[in-house]
Amino acid sequence: MPDFSPLYAPFRLGNVTLKNRIVMPAMGLAICGDGAPSREVAEYYARRAKGGAGLVMTEGVYIDHSSSGDNPMLGRFHGEAALEGWRRVASEVRAAGGFCFPELWHVGLVYSSFDMAVGAPRYRPELGQVSPSGYIEPGKKVCEGMTQAQIDEVIDAYGRGAETAMELGFDGVEIHGGHGYLIDQFLWPELNKRTDRYGGSPERRGQLAAEVIAEMRRRVGQGVPIVLRISHWKMVNYKARIAETPQELESLLRPIVDAGVDLFDCSERRFWEPIFDGSDMNLAGWTKKVTGKPSMTIGSIGLDNDMQSSLMEGVEAGRSLGNLTRLMEMFTRGDFDLVGVGRAMIAEPDWAKLVQAGRLDELKPFKPSIISDVLLPASRR
């Protein structure tokens, strides 16, 4: 059995000291009625903190912008009812012994409507959708790129979201900059065809994320942790890449580092897979190496099936000791600083405590139906 004790060392992130390196990452479960989390949702997050997670991230929550997202069952970070629900989430996670960050989100042209015939999001002009250049996968232009005024509106909305998070009692904020959503659409050259200061070179593609972080930092002050989630893969393209070489990745992320990000949350479908030839390091490892900033890894940790297999095909994802052995090899050599445990922690809220105690045989496997099992009261199942 691997030595898991390094995962239980404290970690300083901005003005917050986490009790361990285990994070419940943001996962969109579509269980917020009209964007407002219920008491059961607050209890769900708090239960993972009680089970030992040092940091709990909420699901992605739509910022206060006209086209940030259209799914009424996903969290909204504006409106009185929604904000009171998120205030309760922050309070209950803290009471259970964890820290809590909301993940602020703008989906750009990736909406809940999906056209199966072409394998791409469906453009919905009535919602006033925005994107860097007006392109959706697979390379179809559906609207004009954002004007400077529209970019400024989005930056302001992210800044207000960070300010709101502090007012509600959260301990920091995460920005969703991966999976093909708005900020990632600027990072990804396939969708960013701009020729101004927001497009072209890797440094320019990172400019919007940098300006969002700078505005959030201006509003919340020094010390408050600001995390950026990044990824190669997209909801519409599992083979996508935001950088082809370590040098390009460094150039892309440099403006973001200079703007004051505290940590990169590096999302992969399988954390053990390398991203560049000639190295066995994953995205989190390379991001930490080229930026000098702390990083978090996430992607099928503790499972023997990846997200696509277990969710899209409805199969059970069991425990994988080999997976955890590889995780500890990478962690102890310093590839990353935090570990995001997603579906395995949905299935087993005590994951952190059980792993610390070496009781791996007690970990419950993940299965798709468990989402409704753990979130809905028996009367509504």
Summary of the structure (lengths in Angstrom):
residues: 381
radius of gyration: 19.3
end to end distance: 38.0
largest distance: 55.5
contacts: 1359
relative contact order: 0.13
helix: 38%
strand: 17%
